[in-house]
Amino acid sequence: SGEPLRHLVEFWHITDWHLNLFHEKRGDVKDMCRSSTSNAKQWPGPLGHFNCDPSAQLAKLATESVARISQNPTFILLGGDSHGHVPSARDGRDAVIDSHRQTAVLISASFSDSVPVLPLVGNHDTWPYYTDDADMRRQIARMWSGRFSRQAAKAFAASGYYRETVVSKPLLSVVALDTNALALPHMVEEGRKQINWLNSTLRKAQTRGESVLLAGHIAPGASHVDFGSMASGGWSGGAWRAEAQARLYA
């Protein structure tokens, strides 16, 4: 009854886990579990607290649990913001890189090298945050070398966006976007270039009869949903503005 499913794929979407590099078992839950305290009414322990970014132990437990459900998904979509909310005194490029390195170690320990991993750029994945950081993208691409194609890795390092085939028959691809360039006001020109690339890529996919999964970190229209708080962090719509969205969804 009805048409059969065109694609039956299984993938894990791991996003926004904001790894807590500085978790303390006896940390202050009012300070993201980062600073030890002797007079707290409760301590977070190794697995953390809901008021804090996740500890490495909690991230390890979560990754292992996911792998027990399915160890060989079609692919893993790494949705961005692996780096935690770190106090400025401890934050920096090395801390961002360390968060991504630990993320790669955790995922690689639970999933075989044959499982593709497709990274996205989040607003916490660059240094400084909210910037076009090609060097950071290159480092992330190297961490996942062999987990996605050389062509996709090269495009990701250069621009942050790329297309990757995940199923060859019938054809299914992931189109990964750099939403920093789409949501941030100082990157509007890069965002416009990306929108043009996206439209061209989707037209080619339509011609080939190809199905597409569109992936990004910051959703279209996000800056208009909660404008007050997002504007204070640097958002004002960028290339995700109403006129850009009208072209995208026309």
Buried (B, 14 or more C-beta within 10 A) or exposed (E): EEEEEEEEEEBBEBBEBBBBBBBBBEBBBEBBBBEEBEEEEEBBBEBBBEEBBBBBBBBBBBBEEBBEEEEEBBBBBBBBBBBBEBEEEEBEBEBBBBBBBBBBBBBBEBBEEEBBBBBBBBBBBBBEBBBBBEEBBBBBBEBBEEBBBEEBBEBBBEBBBBBBBBBEEEBBBBBBBBBBBBBBBEBBEBBBBBBEBBEEBBEEBEEEEBBBBBBBBBEBEBBBEEEEEBEEEBBBBBBBBEEBBEEBEE
